Amino acid sequence: MSRPKLLVIEDDRALSEVLRYNFSHGGFEVFQAFDGQDGLNQARLRLPEVILLDVMVPVLDGIDVCRKLRQSDETRNLLIVMVTAKGEETDQLVGFSVGADDYVVKPFSVKVLVERIKALVRRRAAATSLDDDVVSLHGITVDRIKHRVLVDGKGVDLTPSEFRLLETLLRQPGRAFDRSELIDSALGEDTLVLERTIDVHVRGLRKKLGDRADVIETVRGVGYRFKDS
């Protein structure tokens, strides 16, 4: 069985080597880039399952790298975990708003990070093995196998987190999900983020749904739900 590919985009060469060593021993095929432009080029060339992306890399910063990856059909669905020394709330919100799947603040435990990435890869692989791969309601269709969303028959580009959020809501219309449940489903149960982060994803998702934005209803004091039939 092939090893999942992981690209480390990190300008701290000592840290990059530590990550390469640990992830290699953790079952990954690891590639390295030391600036954002090289990382972007390698991501497009190698199409890794996961990218560890430092926000403060030179040439092209991590925010721009993430944004460009999400704008490309070939790379929009790659798992992106942003790494930074910044721990302020606004930094996390910016990272998630451009499409990051997870956010890790330095300093961190490398061993814990390896296990976290493994969990993300397992969830992505398991998602393709579930029943009912296509679900539709109120003019919105989510196709898990093709990783495609149609709104009134027209394709809509979503980030992986937005896709998982929409699918979670759509599969249980009428159910009110609290923010922590949606974080677990869309971002991963071992993701440590503020609950208001999910509001950022919902705002972005509603904007992309256009005239169908009202299918995602706000439940005051709780969270969100998909409009029942």
N, C-alpha and C positions, 0 to 999 in steps of 0.2 A: 504494500500500500504506500502511495506517495506521501511524502512529508508536506504539510502545509507550508507555503512560502510566507515569509515575514520580512518586510523591508523596514530597517531602522534608519530614520532620517534624523541624525543627531551630530552636531558639530563638535561636541566634547568626545574626543577620540577614545579617551580612557573609559568613559561610561559606555560608549558604543561597543567597545570590545567586551566589556563585562556583559552587556546585553546579548551580544552575539554568542558568547560562550554559553551563557545560561539557556538561551532559547534553543541553541543547537543541541544541547544535552536534553532539552525538554521535548525534542521531537520535531523541531522546525528546521526548514531550510532557510538560512538567514542571509540577507543581502544588506549592504551598508551604503549610505550616502551621507556626505558631510556638509552639504548645503541644499537649500530648497530646490534649486533648479535641477541639480543632478537627481535629487529624490523624485521630482516630478517626472523626469525623463525615464528613470528606472521603473517607476510605478506603471507608466504607460507601456514599457517594454516587457516587464516581467509579470504584470497583473497578479501581485501577491494577494493571498487571502487576507492578510492583515498588514497595516502600516502603523508603526510607532513613529509619531511625528512631533518633534520638538517645535514649540511655537517660535522660539528665538533663533532659528537657524539663519545663516547669512544668505546673501544673494536674493533669495525669495523667501519671505517669512512663512511660518507654518500656516497662518490664517489664509494667505493667498494660495498656498499649495493645496490646502483642503478645498477651498472654493473652486479652484481649477479642476481638481479631480471630480468634484460633484457635477461640474458642468459638462463633462465628457461622457458619452454613451458607454464607452469601454470601461471607464473607471468609476462610474457613479455609485456602484454597489459594493465597492471594496470597504472592508471594515477599517475605520480610521480611529486610532486612539491617540489623542493629543497629550503631549508631555510638556510641562512647563514648571518653572520655579515660582510662577505667579499663582497665588491662591485666592485672589479677590473674586467676589461673586461676579463682577462684570466680565472678568476674563473667561470664566466658565461659560457664561451666557453667550459671549461672542463665539467661543469655540463651538458650542452646540448649534448656534444659529447658522453657521456656515456648513454644518453637516457632520460634525464629529460624532462618533458613536459612543465614545467614553472619554474621560478626562482624568489624567493622573498628575498629581502635584508632587514635585520634588521636595524633599527626599522621599523615596519610596523603597519598599522591600522588593528586590528583584524577584525573589522566589514567589512572593504573593502575586506580583505582576504576571509572571509566567502562568500561574494557575488561572488568573483572571482572563488572560488572553485565550487559554485553552477552553475555558467555559464559553467565551464568545464564539469561538469556532465551532464548538459542539452544538450550540443553539442554532447557529446558522445552518449547519448540516442537517440537524433534526427537523428544521422547519420544512424541508423539502419532502419529508417522508410522511407528513400528516395527511389525513383524508380531507375531502372537500377543498380541493386546491383552488377553486374559483367560486367566489361569492359575490352576489349583486343585490343592491337595494337602492331605491330612490335615484336611479340613473347612474350609480357608481358601481363599478366592477373592479374587484381586486383578484388578480391572478398570481398565486404564489409561485407556481412553477416558472412562469415567464417573467416574474417580478415586474408586473405591469399593472398600471391603474388606468382605467378608462372613465371619463366623466362625460355622460351623454354621447358615448361612442368615440370620444377623442382622447388620445393619450395625454397623460399628465406626468411630468417628471417630479418624483419625490425622492428625498434623501432616504437611506435605509431606515433611519429612526422614524421619519414621517410615515413611511410605508408600514412599519410594524404597528405604529400607533393607530393608523386608520384601520388596518386589518383587525386589531384587537377590538376596537369599537364596533366595527361593522358586523363582526361575527356574533355579537350579543346585543342587538338593537334593543333599546329601552332600558338596559342595565346602566345604572349610575356607577361609574368607576371613580374611586378617589385617586388623587394624584400619585400617591405612593404605588398603587397597583399599576398605573399606566407607566410609571418609571420602570418598574420591574419588567413589564412586558416589552416596552419600546426600547429601553436603554440597557436592560439587564439587571437582574436582582442583586448583583454584587457591585453595582454602580453607585458611588457615593456622590450625590448631587443635591442641590436644593430643590424642594418641591415646586417652586415657582418656575424651575427650568421647563417643566412640562407645558407651562403656559406659553413659552416661547415657541415650542413645537406646534402647539394647537393654533396659534396665530398664523404661523407660516403655512400650516396645512389648510386652514380656512381660506387663506389668500389664494392658494393654488387651486382650490376647488371652485373658485369663482362663484357663479350663480347658485351652486349647490352648497355653499359654505354653511347654510343654516341647518344642514343635517347633523352637524356636531353641536349639540346643545350644552350650554353651561348649567350645571346643577349647583345652585348656590350653597356654599358651606360644605360641598362634597368634592366635586370635580367636573367630569364631563360624561356625556352619553351620546350614542348615535340615535337619531330620531327613529322611533318605532313605526312599523307599518300601520 
